[in-house]
Amino acid sequence: MHSKNSLFSGFFVFLSCGIIYTQVTARLPALKAQTGITDSDVGIALMLLGVGSLTGFLTISKVLKKLQVKTVLSVSLCSFLLICLLMSLVHSREILFALFALWGYACAYLDVCMNTHAIFLEQKRQKPCLSSMHACYSAGCLLGSGIGSIFAFADLSLLINFSIVGIILLGVFSYLRRFLLSDPVKAEPSPQKESAEQTTKTSKLPIFIVFCGLMGMFSYCAEGSVAEWGSIVLHQAKGADEGLAALAYGTFALFMAISRFAGDHFRARFGDSKMILFGGTLALIGISIVIASPSPYLCLLGYVFMGIGLSPVFPIAISNAGRSKDVSPKTASAIVSFVGYSGLLVIPPLLGFLAEHVGLENALFLPFGAIILVICGSLAFRKRRIKSIS
């Protein structure tokens, strides 16, 4: 029973993260009007969000060496929610920038901790669950967007919106927090083994951990091409009206969420390598349709294929990294997240640069190549199985 409660608490953390994040993104027009910032200022705020996240990924490993994952997870989730609430009160451009940087920092801590906790759950239950966890995040994003839209249509203030959502989420989490897993207790290594491990850790990062991070980065490269450029591709290159073009990322995210809920079942049945190989192939077909087809409706079908195909990549990558014997799950999660999310910061601006010089459709060959690398990387996950911590 306690194991099921721990699983449910993990699901709720991922769901909450998605809801909180999209409260701000869905109400950006209201936040923009409240603070009087320009479109350029919004870009700066989002850039500072990314800088704060990368800074958090670089520092969290040291924090987790001293504190339990569930402790840092609880503090970071509450901080993530509190900063969101503070945004509803701010009227200063400079303070808003500072809050976005802090929000990114808290987001990085929350991301690493909830993924590490999910790795603990997989190892304890001997069953995959990371795909379902990430599905809950996607579902939270969709739910959060809907909640934000309801408050916006009702013309209610940001303070009322964020306060109501925050009180509900905090109330539920205050009950579920007790079921979060503690860090697994490992047997004390011999002095010789401890010395050898310390030498390995200080000399270089394990290649497989970095590889898992790169797999995440390649996947996020393709995802970023839809999130940041999907609607522009449909409107500018395929001739869709703005209403139809706006469905690009929503369609992608919806089918990614649905696929991730089923991902753990298929992962246990077919294995990680086949999941990534099949998913990568389907995503490659999808982006090929987007590049080649003049029809915006067929392009939406292509985004459906991309959402389904890319859905298992990052959960499988971070799950395998967390089972590595070379580093702890905490460190593995931080490294994979740092390398993976770097792609979301670098690739979308790079696509804009390429689109300026070679055309928008030709620029999509960059994520096309990233998906090919995902397919090739699937071979590295053969014969890898979930193992418990002894």
C-alpha positions in Angstrom: 0.0 0.0 0.0 2.8 2.4 0.9 4.5 1.6 -2.5 1.3 2.7 -4.3 1.1 5.9 -2.2 4.7 6.6 -3.1 3.9 6.1 -6.8 0.9 8.3 -6.6 2.9 11.0 -4.8 5.5 10.9 -7.6 2.7 11.2 -10.2 1.3 14.2 -8.3 4.7 16.0 -8.3 5.1 15.7 -12.0 1.5 16.8 -12.6 1.9 19.8 -10.3 5.1 20.9 -12.0 3.2 21.0 -15.4 0.3 22.9 -13.9 2.4 25.5 -12.2 4.6 26.1 -15.2 1.7 26.6 -17.6 -0.1 28.9 -15.2 2.6 31.5 -16.0 2.9 30.7 -19.7 -0.8 30.7 -20.2 -1.2 34.1 -18.4 1.8 35.8 -20.0 -0.4 38.4 -21.7 -1.9 39.4 -18.3 1.6 39.4 -16.7 2.8 41.5 -19.6 0.0 44.0 -19.2 0.5 44.1 -15.4 4.2 44.9 -15.6 4.2 47.0 -18.8 6.9 44.9 -20.4 7.5 44.7 -24.2 7.8 41.6 -26.4 11.6 42.0 -26.2 11.4 42.0 -22.4 9.4 38.7 -22.5 12.3 37.3 -24.5 14.8 38.4 -21.9 12.7 37.0 -19.1 12.5 33.6 -20.9 16.2 33.7 -21.5 16.9 34.4 -17.8 14.6 31.4 -17.0 16.9 29.2 -19.0 20.0 30.7 -17.5 18.6 30.1 -14.0 17.8 26.5 -14.9 21.3 25.7 -16.2 22.8 27.3 -13.1 20.5 25.0 -11.0 21.5 21.9 -12.9 25.2 22.7 -12.2 24.8 23.2 -8.5 22.2 20.6 -7.4 24.6 17.7 -7.2 26.5 19.2 -4.2 23.2 19.9 -2.4 22.0 16.3 -2.9 25.2 15.0 -1.4 24.2 16.5 1.9 20.3 16.3 1.8 17.7 13.7 1.1 16.1 13.9 -2.4 12.6 14.1 -0.8 13.7 17.1 1.3 15.1 19.1 -1.6 12.1 18.0 -3.8 9.6 19.4 -1.1 11.5 22.7 -0.8 11.9 23.2 -4.5 8.3 22.5 -5.3 7.1 25.0 -2.6 9.7 27.5 -3.9 8.5 27.0 -7.5 4.9 27.6 -6.4 5.8 30.6 -4.2 7.8 32.4 -6.9 4.8 31.9 -9.3 2.6 33.6 -6.7 5.1 36.5 -6.3 4.9 37.1 -10.0 1.2 37.9 -9.6 2.2 40.8 -7.3 5.1 42.3 -9.2 4.8 45.5 -11.3 8.5 46.1 -11.8 10.3 44.9 -15.0 13.6 44.3 -13.1 12.0 42.4 -10.3 10.1 40.2 -12.8 13.5 39.4 -14.5 14.9 38.4 -11.1 11.9 36.2 -10.4 12.2 34.4 -13.7 15.8 33.6 -13.0 15.0 32.3 -9.6 12.0 30.4 -11.0 14.3 28.7 -13.5 16.7 27.8 -10.6 13.9 26.3 -8.6 12.6 24.5 -11.7 16.0 22.8 -12.2 16.1 21.5 -8.6 12.5 20.3 -8.9 13.2 18.6 -12.2 16.3 16.7 -11.0 14.6 15.7 -7.7 11.4 14.4 -9.2 13.3 12.4 -11.9 15.6 10.9 -9.2 12.6 10.0 -7.1 11.1 8.3 -10.1 14.3 6.3 -10.5 14.1 5.2 -6.9 10.5 4.1 -7.5 11.6 2.0 -10.6 14.3 0.4 -8.6 12.1 -0.4 -5.6 9.1 -1.7 -7.7 11.2 -3.4 -10.3 8.9 -1.9 -12.9 9.3 1.0 -15.3 7.3 4.1 -14.4 9.3 7.1 -15.7 7.3 7.3 -18.9 4.0 7.5 -17.0 5.6 10.2 -14.7 6.5 12.3 -17.7 3.0 11.7 -19.1 1.7 13.3 -15.9 3.8 16.3 -16.5 2.4 16.6 -20.1 -1.1 16.2 -18.7 -0.3 18.9 -16.1 0.7 21.2 -18.9 -2.5 20.6 -20.8 -4.6 20.9 -17.6 -2.7 24.1 -16.5 -3.3 25.7 -19.9 -7.0 25.0 -19.6 -7.1 26.4 -16.0 -5.3 29.5 -17.0 -7.6 30.0 -20.0 -10.7 29.7 -17.7 -9.3 32.4 -15.3 -8.4 34.6 -18.3 -11.9 34.3 -19.8 -13.4 35.1 -16.4 -11.2 38.2 -16.3 -9.9 37.3 -12.9 -6.6 38.7 -11.6 -3.3 36.8 -11.6 -3.3 36.9 -7.8 -6.7 35.1 -7.6 -5.7 32.6 -10.3 -2.3 31.7 -8.8 -3.5 31.7 -5.2 -6.4 29.3 -5.8 -4.3 26.9 -7.8 -1.4 27.2 -5.3 -3.6 26.5 -2.3 -5.1 23.4 -3.8 -1.7 22.0 -5.0 0.0 22.8 -1.7 -2.8 21.2 0.3 -2.7 17.9 -1.6 1.1 17.8 -1.5 1.3 18.5 2.2 -0.6 15.2 2.6 1.3 13.2 -0.1 4.7 14.3 1.0 4.9 11.7 3.8 4.9 9.0 1.1 7.9 10.2 -0.8 10.7 7.6 -0.7 13.9 8.2 1.3 17.3 7.8 -0.4 18.2 4.1 -0.7 20.8 2.9 1.8 23.8 1.3 0.1 26.2 -1.1 1.6 29.5 0.4 2.8 32.2 -0.2 0.1 35.6 -1.5 1.0 38.4 1.1 1.3 40.1 -0.2 -1.9 36.8 -0.1 -3.9 35.9 3.3 -2.5 39.4 4.7 -3.5 39.0 3.3 -7.0 35.5 4.7 -7.4 36.7 8.1 -6.2 39.5 8.1 -8.8 37.1 7.2 -11.5 34.6 9.9 -10.6 37.2 12.7 -10.3 39.0 11.8 -13.5 36.1 11.9 -16.0 32.4 11.6 -16.4 31.1 8.1 -17.4 30.6 8.0 -21.1 27.2 6.3 -20.9 25.8 9.0 -18.7 26.9 11.7 -21.1 25.5 9.6 -24.0 22.1 9.5 -22.2 22.2 13.3 -21.9 22.9 13.6 -25.6 20.0 11.3 -26.4 17.8 13.6 -24.4 19.3 16.6 -26.2 18.6 15.1 -29.6 15.0 14.4 -28.6 14.5 17.9 -27.2 16.0 19.3 -30.4 13.1 17.8 -32.3 10.6 18.7 -29.6 11.8 22.3 -29.6 11.4 22.5 -33.4 7.6 21.9 -32.8 7.2 23.9 -29.6 8.9 27.1 -30.8 8.5 26.8 -34.6 5.6 24.5 -35.3 2.9 27.1 -35.6 5.2 29.4 -37.6 5.9 26.5 -40.0 2.2 25.8 -40.6 1.3 29.5 -41.0 4.3 30.8 -42.9 5.5 27.8 -45.0 2.3 25.8 -45.4 -0.3 28.6 -45.7 -2.4 27.7 -42.6 -4.5 30.4 -40.9 -3.4 31.4 -37.4 -6.2 29.3 -35.7 -5.0 26.1 -37.4 -1.4 26.9 -36.9 -1.9 27.3 -33.2 -2.8 23.6 -33.0 0.7 22.5 -33.9 2.3 22.1 -30.4 -1.0 21.2 -28.7 -1.5 18.3 -31.1 2.1 17.2 -30.6 1.9 17.5 -26.8 -1.5 15.7 -26.5 -0.3 12.6 -28.4 3.0 12.6 -26.5 1.1 12.6 -23.2 -1.2 9.7 -24.3 1.8 7.7 -25.6 3.7 8.2 -22.4 0.9 6.8 -20.3 1.1 3.6 -22.3 4.9 3.8 -22.6 5.8 1.8 -19.5 3.7 -1.1 -20.5 5.3 -1.4 -24.0 8.7 -0.7 -22.5 8.4 -3.7 -20.1 7.2 -5.8 -23.0 9.5 -4.8 -25.9 12.6 -3.4 -24.1 14.2 0.0 -24.3 16.1 -0.4 -27.6 13.1 -1.4 -29.6 11.0 1.4 -28.1 13.5 4.0 -29.1 14.1 2.4 -32.5 10.4 2.2 -33.4 9.7 5.7 -31.8 12.6 7.3 -33.6 11.5 5.8 -37.0 7.9 7.0 -36.4 9.2 10.5 -35.5 11.4 10.5 -38.6 8.4 9.7 -40.8 6.5 12.6 -39.0 9.2 15.2 -39.6 9.6 14.0 -43.2 5.9 14.7 -43.7 6.3 18.2 -42.2 9.2 19.0 -44.5 7.8 17.6 -47.7 4.0 18.1 -47.5 2.4 21.3 -48.6 -0.8 20.5 -46.7 -1.0 21.9 -43.2 -3.4 19.1 -42.2 -0.9 16.5 -43.2 1.7 18.4 -41.3 -0.5 18.1 -38.2 -0.5 14.3 -38.8 3.3 14.6 -39.0 3.3 16.3 -35.6 1.1 13.5 -34.2 3.7 10.9 -35.4 6.5 13.0 -33.8 4.7 13.3 -30.5 4.2 9.5 -30.3 7.7 8.7 -31.6 9.7 11.0 -29.3 7.6 10.2 -26.2 9.8 7.4 -24.8 13.3 8.8 -25.5 14.0 11.1 -22.5 12.3 8.8 -19.9 14.3 5.8 -21.1 17.5 7.8 -21.2 17.2 9.2 -17.7 16.0 5.8 -16.4 19.1 4.0 -17.8 21.4 6.7 -16.6 20.0 6.4 -13.1 20.8 2.7 -13.0 24.5 3.2 -13.9 27.0 1.8 -11.4 29.5 4.6 -12.0 27.5 7.5 -10.4 24.6 7.9 -8.0 21.0 8.4 -9.4 21.1 11.9 -8.1 24.3 12.8 -10.1 23.1 10.9 -13.2 19.8 12.8 -13.2 21.5 16.1 -12.9 24.0 15.4 -15.7 21.3 14.1 -18.1 19.0 17.0 -17.4 21.7 19.6 -17.9 22.9 18.1 -21.2 19.4 17.4 -22.4 17.8 20.7 -21.6 20.7 22.6 -23.1 19.3 21.5 -26.4 16.0 23.4 -25.7 18.0 26.6 -25.1 20.4 26.3 -28.1 18.4 24.6 -30.9 15.3 26.9 -31.3 17.5 30.1 -31.7 19.8 28.1 -34.1 16.8 27.1 -36.2 15.9 30.8 -36.5 19.4 31.6 -37.7 19.2 28.8 -40.3 15.7 29.8 -41.4 17.0 33.2 -42.1 19.7 31.9 -44.4 18.4 28.7 -46.0 14.6 28.9 -45.5 12.4 27.6 -42.7 11.6 24.2 -44.3 15.3 23.5 -45.0 16.2 24.5 -41.4 14.1 21.5 -40.2 16.8 19.2 -41.5 18.6 20.0 -38.2 16.0 18.2 -36.1 15.7 15.6 -38.9 19.3 14.8 -38.3 18.8 14.8 -34.5 16.1 12.1 -34.9 18.4 10.0 -37.1 21.0 10.2 -34.2 18.3 9.0 -31.8 17.6 6.0 -34.0 21.3 5.2 -34.1 21.6 5.6 -30.4 18.9 3.0 -29.7 21.5 0.3 -30.2 23.2 1.3 -27.0 20.1 0.3 -24.9 20.0 -3.3 -25.9 19.9 -5.8 -23.1 19.6 -3.2 -20.4 17.1 -4.0 -17.7 15.9 -2.4 -14.5 17.9 -3.6 -11.5 17.2 -2.8 -7.8 19.6 -1.2 -5.5 20.9 -3.8 -3.1 
